[in-house]
Amino acid sequence: MVSNRLDERKLRVLSAVVQDYVATAEPVSSRTIARKYKMGVSPATIRNEMSDLEELGYLEQPHTSAGRIPSDIGYRLYVDRLMQLQNMTEQEERLLRAGFQKKAEQLEQLMQMTARVLSNMTCYLSIVFGPSKKKACFHSLYMHLISPERALLVVLTDLGMVENAVVSVPGDTSEEDLRAISDLLTTRLRGIPIENLGVAAVREFRLEMKRHRVIVEQMLQVLSVWPEEDSDYGVYTDGALNIMTQPEFSNLEKVRLVLSALQREDVLSAMLESSEPDSISISIGGENKYPEIRDCSIVWTTFVAGNRPIGSIGVLGPRRMEYGRVVALVETVREQLVTALRGNAG
């Protein structure tokens, strides 16, 4: 690869250009690098190195400006080989604690809270793909009489999703009967994916349930249609206006195109496509599939529960993104989200 031919000084110059351009949004000159980054060589030498980097495709010279900016492959080399993760500031730690200190009563609230915390901390647009019911597993079941022939059914998944339904019961059904049914089904079904629940799931203990067959069949009917009512993912976004604070998006038409693209499910799916569980993925500029977001970069990660991937969180911002800071924040928010999911299901 070409990057393997870059010596230490060229890598230092490229890193300095990326850092300065991220901080200022202005093309970077050799004189600026010499003055601010203590390379130990003259501006002329740095200018020659920048010229070489441009010829190799790592830097670009916009318009007739004397300065240069990183190209997509320049950012890619920086992210893959030169980037250093940044520690959270005290203010960011406070924001994180404040954002997750209140336990969400519903899974949707937790996903919205995650999106809000992530956008507030990064000052970019955040996107959260929440878990679908199809990925959830049965955790527990509770039934209570609400009238002589009706009972309230409450089902909890391992992801904290709750489903309520009213089912018919025989007139002689007691609270003790419902408690026995709830305890048996909770014990036998815990850990089975919701989408796999059905008659086959209770076949092995059908005799034990023979007396309460009508109740059990209604419960299974409720669970069998529950995932069908759910879209593949719940999508939560926050901080869309943050895009407008970036110099790259002073053109309102460009902003409109980005925001319009984010309303399309195919674009969102492509942005947060599957990645290795708990790993960080970064898509830079032209690496994005859709033209509307090729002026943007996306940092995202998959979060897991029960050793299976169940959703993704990500940040969209300009290519001139603080990658080291954003990656660290996305990782930290993911950890907090997984901890909160365990609390919701507990």
C-alpha distance (Angstrom), angle and dihedral (degrees) to the residues before:
residue distance angle dihedral
M1 . . .
V2 3.80 . .
S3 3.82 91.4 .
N4 3.80 89.5 64.0
R5 3.82 88.9 64.0
L6 3.81 93.3 57.9
D7 3.77 112.5 105.3
E8 3.78 124.6 -141.6
R9 3.81 94.6 -92.7
K10 3.80 93.8 52.5
L11 3.79 89.6 50.1
R12 3.81 90.7 50.4
V13 3.80 91.0 49.4
L14 3.81 91.9 49.1
S15 3.81 91.1 48.5
A16 3.82 90.5 50.1
V17 3.82 92.1 49.7
V18 3.81 91.5 50.7
Q19 3.80 93.7 47.4
D20 3.81 93.9 46.8
Y21 3.79 94.8 45.4
V22 3.80 91.4 48.2
A23 3.79 89.7 52.0
T24 3.82 99.1 44.0
A25 3.83 108.2 21.1
E26 3.82 85.5 -138.5
P27 3.83 126.7 116.9
V28 3.80 109.5 -96.4
S29 3.82 122.7 -123.7
S30 3.79 128.6 -154.7
R31 3.79 88.9 -116.9
T32 3.83 90.1 57.3
I33 3.80 91.5 50.7
A34 3.81 91.8 48.6
R35 3.80 92.7 48.6
K36 3.82 99.6 43.4
Y37 3.80 107.2 30.3
K38 3.82 105.2 42.9
M39 3.79 97.7 -133.8
G40 3.79 92.0 168.0
V41 3.81 92.2 -127.6
S42 3.82 134.7 91.4
P43 3.83 124.9 -88.9
A44 3.83 86.8 -111.8
T45 3.80 91.6 59.0
I46 3.81 90.6 46.9
R47 3.79 89.7 48.3
N48 3.80 89.5 55.0
E49 3.80 91.1 49.3
M50 3.81 90.8 49.8
S51 3.79 89.9 49.4
D52 3.80 89.9 52.8
L53 3.81 90.8 48.4
E54 3.79 89.7 51.1
E55 3.79 91.6 50.1
L56 3.82 89.3 51.2
G57 3.82 90.5 50.9
Y58 3.80 99.9 -110.0
L59 3.81 95.7 110.2
E60 3.79 133.6 37.5
Q61 3.81 131.7 -156.5
P62 3.80 108.6 -140.9
H63 3.79 115.4 -144.3
T64 3.80 111.2 -42.5
S65 3.78 94.8 -35.7
A66 3.79 117.1 138.8
G67 3.80 89.4 -139.0
R68 3.79 130.4 75.4
I69 3.78 136.1 -138.2
P70 3.81 131.5 -157.0
S71 3.80 118.9 -91.2
D72 3.78 122.5 -141.1
I73 3.79 91.0 -93.5
G74 3.79 89.3 46.5
Y75 3.79 89.6 56.2
R76 3.80 89.4 44.4
L77 3.80 92.4 54.3
Y78 3.79 89.9 46.3
V79 3.82 92.4 50.6
D80 3.79 94.9 44.6
R81 3.82 99.8 42.8
L82 3.80 114.3 8.8
M83 3.82 109.2 33.6
Q84 3.78 119.4 110.7
L85 3.78 120.9 -159.3
Q86 3.79 114.0 -118.7
N87 3.78 124.2 -134.8
M88 3.78 117.9 -119.6
T89 3.78 117.2 -99.0
E90 3.79 121.2 -125.5
Q91 3.80 89.2 -105.5
E92 3.81 91.4 53.2
E93 3.80 90.9 48.8
R94 3.81 89.5 52.2
L95 3.80 91.1 49.1
L96 3.79 90.7 50.4
R97 3.79 94.2 48.5
A98 3.80 92.0 46.2
G99 3.79 91.8 48.1
F100 3.79 96.3 52.9
Q101 3.79 102.3 29.5
K102 3.80 93.4 91.7
K103 3.78 113.3 70.6
A104 3.80 111.4 -127.6
E105 3.79 113.8 -126.3
Q106 3.80 93.5 -151.1
L107 3.77 132.7 34.7
E108 3.81 90.4 -121.3
Q109 3.79 90.1 57.6
L110 3.79 90.4 52.0
M111 3.81 92.0 51.5
Q112 3.83 92.1 48.0
M113 3.80 90.1 47.3
T114 3.81 90.6 51.0
A115 3.80 91.7 51.5
R116 3.80 91.1 49.3
V117 3.81 94.3 48.2
L118 3.80 92.1 48.1
S119 3.80 94.7 49.4
N120 3.81 92.1 45.9
M121 3.78 92.5 50.5
T122 3.81 98.4 44.2
C123 3.83 98.9 32.4
Y124 3.81 87.3 -136.3
L125 3.80 133.3 100.9
S126 3.81 113.3 -74.2
I127 3.79 126.7 -153.6
V128 3.80 126.6 -168.8
F129 3.80 124.4 -169.9
G130 3.79 102.7 -159.8
P131 3.81 124.9 -152.8
S132 3.77 118.9 -83.4
K133 3.78 121.6 -133.4
K134 3.79 87.4 -116.9
K135 3.81 88.8 67.5
A136 3.80 94.5 47.6
C137 3.79 125.3 98.4
F138 3.79 128.3 -144.1
H139 3.80 112.6 -95.6
S140 3.80 109.6 167.5
L141 3.79 144.9 -23.7
Y142 3.79 133.2 -146.5
M143 3.81 129.4 -171.4
H144 3.81 128.2 -171.7
L145 3.80 132.3 176.4
I146 3.80 113.7 -113.1
S147 3.85 94.9 172.8
P148 3.83 135.1 -1.4
E149 3.82 92.4 -83.8
R150 3.80 103.9 23.7
A151 3.79 133.4 69.9
L152 3.79 134.9 -172.3
L153 3.80 113.1 -123.2
V154 3.81 117.2 -157.0
V155 3.81 119.7 -174.9
L156 3.81 123.3 -171.5
T157 3.81 123.8 -165.0
D158 3.78 127.8 -153.1
L159 3.82 88.3 -104.8
G160 3.80 93.7 57.1
M161 3.81 96.4 -102.4
V162 3.78 113.8 147.9
E163 3.79 127.4 -155.6
N164 3.80 122.3 -170.1
A165 3.78 126.8 -167.9
V166 3.78 138.5 160.4
V167 3.82 114.0 -128.0
S168 3.79 132.2 -173.5
V169 3.80 118.4 -112.7
P170 3.81 132.5 -174.6
G171 3.79 114.1 -90.1
D172 3.80 93.1 -112.9
T173 3.81 94.9 54.9
S174 3.80 113.4 124.3
E175 3.79 133.2 -158.9
E176 3.81 87.0 -109.1
D177 3.81 89.8 57.1
L178 3.81 91.5 51.4
R179 3.78 91.7 46.8
A180 3.81 90.8 52.0
I181 3.82 91.3 49.2
S182 3.81 91.4 47.4
D183 3.80 93.4 48.9
L184 3.80 94.5 47.0
L185 3.81 95.4 46.8
T186 3.81 92.3 44.2
T187 3.80 90.2 53.2
R188 3.80 96.2 44.1
L189 3.83 100.5 39.4
R190 3.80 103.3 38.6
G191 3.80 110.8 125.4
I192 3.82 96.6 18.1
P193 3.84 112.9 126.5
I194 3.80 111.2 -106.2
E195 3.80 91.0 -127.0
N196 3.83 89.8 58.5
L197 3.78 96.2 53.5
G198 3.78 114.2 112.0
V199 3.76 142.0 106.8
A200 3.81 90.7 -51.5
A201 3.79 90.1 59.1
V202 3.82 92.1 63.5
R203 3.81 98.1 34.4
E204 3.78 93.8 102.8
F205 3.80 93.1 58.3
R206 3.81 98.7 31.9
L207 3.80 92.2 122.6
E208 3.78 91.2 55.9
M209 3.81 88.7 52.8
K210 3.82 96.5 41.9
R211 3.78 94.5 106.7
H212 3.83 91.5 50.5
R213 3.81 97.5 38.1
V214 3.83 93.8 128.0
I215 3.81 92.9 54.3
V216 3.80 94.3 45.3
E217 3.80 93.3 49.1
Q218 3.82 90.7 52.7
M219 3.79 90.7 49.4
L220 3.80 91.2 51.3
Q221 3.80 90.4 48.0
V222 3.80 90.1 55.3
L223 3.80 91.4 49.7
S224 3.81 94.6 44.6
V225 3.82 93.8 58.5
W226 3.80 96.2 38.0
P227 3.85 97.0 83.8
E228 3.81 90.5 44.9
E229 3.80 89.3 62.1
D230 3.77 90.2 56.9
S231 3.80 127.8 84.7
D232 3.79 116.2 -132.3
Y233 3.81 91.2 -96.4
G234 3.74 140.6 0.6
V235 3.81 107.5 -126.1
Y236 3.80 119.5 -150.9
T237 3.80 125.0 -177.6
D238 3.78 134.3 -180.0
G239 3.79 137.0 175.5
A240 3.81 100.0 36.6
L241 3.80 90.1 150.3
N242 3.81 89.0 58.8
I243 3.80 87.6 77.1
M244 3.79 90.4 64.5
T245 3.81 91.6 58.9
Q246 3.81 91.1 64.2
P247 3.84 116.8 93.2
E248 3.82 90.4 -134.6
F249 3.79 89.3 64.5
S250 3.79 101.5 48.0
N251 3.81 85.8 115.6
L252 3.82 104.5 88.0
E253 3.79 92.5 -155.2
K254 3.80 89.8 59.2
V255 3.80 89.6 50.1
R256 3.80 90.7 49.3
L257 3.80 91.5 53.0
V258 3.81 92.5 50.3
L259 3.80 94.1 47.1
S260 3.80 92.1 45.2
A261 3.78 90.5 51.4
L262 3.80 89.9 53.5
Q263 3.80 89.4 60.5
R264 3.81 90.1 63.9
E265 3.78 117.5 89.7
D266 3.82 93.1 -150.0
V267 3.81 90.7 57.2
L268 3.80 92.9 47.7
S269 3.79 91.4 47.9
A270 3.81 91.3 50.7
M271 3.80 91.3 47.8
L272 3.78 94.9 52.7
E273 3.77 99.7 32.1
S274 3.78 119.9 160.5
S275 3.77 117.6 -66.2
E276 3.77 134.9 171.3
P277 3.82 110.5 -67.0
D278 3.80 112.6 -90.2
S279 3.81 92.8 0.8
I280 3.81 124.0 123.6
S281 3.81 119.3 -121.5
I282 3.80 124.4 -165.7
S283 3.80 125.0 -164.6
I284 3.81 114.5 -169.6
G285 3.80 126.6 -158.2
G286 3.78 110.5 -69.8
E287 3.80 91.3 22.3
N288 3.80 86.6 77.3
K289 3.80 114.3 96.9
Y290 3.80 98.7 -135.7
P291 3.85 122.7 65.8
E292 3.81 93.0 -139.6
I293 3.80 92.2 67.6
R294 3.81 100.6 35.9
D295 3.79 90.2 106.1
C296 3.81 87.3 59.2
S297 3.77 138.0 74.0
I298 3.78 125.1 -145.6
V299 3.79 128.9 -154.5
W300 3.78 115.1 -169.1
T301 3.78 143.9 159.2
T302 3.78 138.4 -167.8
F303 3.79 118.9 -121.9
V304 3.78 123.9 -150.6
A305 3.79 140.3 -152.3
G306 3.77 123.8 -171.7
N307 3.82 90.0 3.9
R308 3.81 92.8 -61.2
P309 3.82 128.9 104.6
I310 3.79 110.4 -112.0
G311 3.81 106.7 166.7
S312 3.79 148.0 -15.8
I313 3.78 138.4 -119.3
G314 3.77 124.9 -160.6
V315 3.78 148.4 164.9
L316 3.80 127.3 -134.5
G317 3.78 120.1 -159.4
P318 3.80 141.3 136.3
R319 3.81 120.8 -56.9
R320 3.81 83.2 -109.5
M321 3.80 88.3 73.5
E322 3.80 128.7 150.7
Y323 3.79 90.2 -116.4
G324 3.80 98.8 177.0
R325 3.78 91.8 50.7
V326 3.79 95.6 42.6
V327 3.81 94.5 48.5
A328 3.81 90.9 51.7
L329 3.81 91.9 48.3
V330 3.81 94.1 47.2
E331 3.80 90.3 50.8
T332 3.80 91.9 49.2
V333 3.80 94.1 47.2
R334 3.80 90.0 48.9
E335 3.81 90.0 54.9
Q336 3.80 91.3 49.5
L337 3.81 91.3 48.0
V338 3.81 93.0 51.7
T339 3.81 90.0 49.2
A340 3.81 90.2 49.7
L341 3.81 91.0 49.3
R342 3.78 89.9 54.8
G343 3.80 89.1 51.0
N344 3.81 92.3 50.1
A345 3.77 92.2 52.2
G346 3.78 95.0 43.5
